[in-house]
Amino acid sequence: MQGIYNPHFVVTKEDIDVLIPKVELLKDITERICGERIDSYGEMGIK
């Protein structure tokens, strides 16, 4: 939230490097959960 209110807030390359693996993990979890849900709809005969 600091970046919204502080015009001098800076995101460094190190900040990004720390966040990338977390974002990739979140993406993988989301894809897995959504894929499972979509598959369950197919098993129920819902299109």
TAPE-V572792 format. One record per pair of residues at least 12 apart in sequence whose C-alpha atoms are under 10 Angstrom apart, sorted by sequence separation. I is the first residue (numbers start at 1). J is the second residue. D is the distance in Angstrom with one decimal. If there is no record, write none. Layout:
i=I j=J d=D
i=I j=J d=D
This chain:
none
